[in-house]
Amino acid sequence: MRHRNRRLATIAAAGTVLVAAVALGLFALRDAVVFFYSPSELASEPPAVGERIRVGGLVAEGSVGDAEDDGFVFVITDGAESVDVTYFGILPDLFREGQGVVAEGRMTQDGRFNAETVLAKHDETYMPPEVAEALREAGTWQGEEDEPGSR
């Protein structure tokens, strides 16, 4: 094989390996991508049943209760729409009614959201940017700062 053909074969092999590595990386990350929805977005464009998503908003007043099998039920709202959530686990210490929350999990056939993880805001002034933006779009944002989620 001539030097020119050997170089071309090496470049082709390196390109094939690079394409395979990128394809494997994207395939591995496809389940790691989790989209954020506000309750209003869930009502207008519901995701597929079983798709892993995040839902954020405020915990509705008077909505927190106990579920069967040591779980909790509560409602996440953005002022315009709301979504019923079921969570089996220990709720964060800062979780309470009227506070910002982000829950990660999957929608069920009956329209409920089964949360696998519940994240509560970490102090009195912080609101996750996605939740603040969803509340601002729904017209219920009451933060004092100009940018949602900024400190």
C-alpha positions in Angstrom: 0.0 0.0 0.0 1.3 3.4 -0.9 1.9 6.1 1.7 -1.0 8.2 0.4 -3.4 5.3 0.6 -2.2 4.3 4.1 -2.8 7.9 5.3 -6.3 7.9 3.7 -7.1 4.6 5.4 -5.9 5.9 8.8 -8.1 9.0 8.5 -11.1 6.9 7.5 -10.6 4.6 10.4 -10.2 7.5 12.8 -13.3 9.2 11.5 -15.3 5.9 11.9 -14.1 5.6 15.5 -15.0 9.2 16.2 -18.5 8.8 14.7 -19.1 5.6 16.7 -17.9 7.3 20.0 -20.2 10.3 19.4 -23.1 8.0 18.6 -22.5 5.9 21.8 -22.3 9.0 23.9 -25.5 10.4 22.6 -27.3 7.1 23.0 -26.1 6.9 26.6 -27.3 10.4 27.4 -30.7 10.2 25.8 -32.3 8.9 29.1 -30.4 11.5 31.1 -32.2 14.4 29.5 -35.1 15.6 31.6 -37.4 18.4 30.4 -39.0 20.9 32.7 -42.7 21.6 32.6 -44.9 24.1 34.4 -48.5 22.9 35.3 -49.8 25.1 32.5 -47.4 23.5 29.9 -48.5 20.1 31.1 -52.2 21.0 30.5 -51.5 22.4 27.0 -48.9 19.9 25.8 -48.8 16.7 28.0 -45.8 14.5 27.6 -46.0 10.8 26.8 -47.0 8.6 29.7 -43.9 7.2 31.4 -41.6 9.9 30.0 -39.3 11.3 32.7 -39.9 15.0 33.3 -39.6 17.7 35.9 -42.6 19.7 37.1 -42.2 22.9 39.0 -44.4 25.5 40.7 -45.8 26.3 44.1 -47.2 23.7 46.5 -51.0 24.6 46.7 -52.3 25.7 50.1 -54.2 22.9 51.8 -53.2 20.2 49.3 -50.6 18.2 51.3 -51.9 14.9 52.6 -50.9 11.3 53.3 -51.2 8.7 50.6 -51.4 4.9 51.0 -48.2 3.0 51.7 -46.4 5.8 53.6 -46.6 8.3 50.7 -47.7 11.9 50.2 -50.0 13.6 47.9 -49.9 17.3 47.1 -50.7 19.7 44.3 -48.2 21.8 42.3 -49.7 24.9 40.8 -48.5 27.9 38.8 -51.7 29.9 39.5 -53.4 29.0 36.2 -53.2 25.2 36.2 -52.3 22.5 38.7 -51.1 18.9 38.7 -51.7 16.2 41.4 -48.5 14.7 42.6 -47.9 11.4 44.5 -44.5 10.9 46.2 -43.2 7.9 48.2 -40.3 9.0 50.3 -39.1 11.5 52.8 -40.1 15.1 51.9 -37.3 17.8 52.2 -37.3 19.7 55.5 -38.0 23.0 53.6 -41.1 21.5 51.8 -44.3 23.2 52.8 -47.5 24.7 51.3 -47.0 27.9 49.4 -43.3 27.3 48.7 -41.5 26.7 45.4 -40.8 23.0 44.5 -39.5 21.0 41.6 -40.5 17.3 41.4 -38.9 14.8 39.0 -40.8 11.7 37.9 -43.3 10.4 35.4 -46.9 11.0 34.3 -49.4 8.2 34.7 -52.4 7.1 32.5 -54.8 8.8 34.9 -53.1 12.2 34.7 -51.3 12.1 38.0 -47.6 12.8 38.4 -45.6 10.1 40.3 -42.6 12.0 41.7 -39.4 10.1 42.3 -37.5 13.2 43.6 -38.8 16.3 45.3 -36.6 19.4 45.6 -37.6 22.4 47.7 -36.1 25.8 47.6 -33.0 26.2 49.8 -33.7 29.6 51.4 -36.2 32.4 51.6 -35.0 34.2 48.5 -34.1 31.6 45.9 -36.6 30.3 43.3 -35.4 27.9 40.6 -35.2 30.0 37.3 -37.6 27.6 35.5 -40.2 27.8 38.2 -39.9 31.6 38.5 -40.3 32.0 34.7 -43.3 29.7 34.7 -44.9 31.7 37.5 -44.1 35.0 35.7 -45.8 33.7 32.5 -48.8 32.6 34.5 -49.0 36.1 36.1 -48.5 34.9 39.7 -44.8 35.8 40.2 -44.4 38.0 43.3 -40.6 38.1 43.5 -38.9 41.4 44.0 -35.8 40.9 41.9 -35.8 41.6 38.2 -34.4 38.3 37.0 -36.1 35.1 38.1 -33.8 32.9 40.2 -31.1 35.6 40.7 -29.7 36.5 44.0 
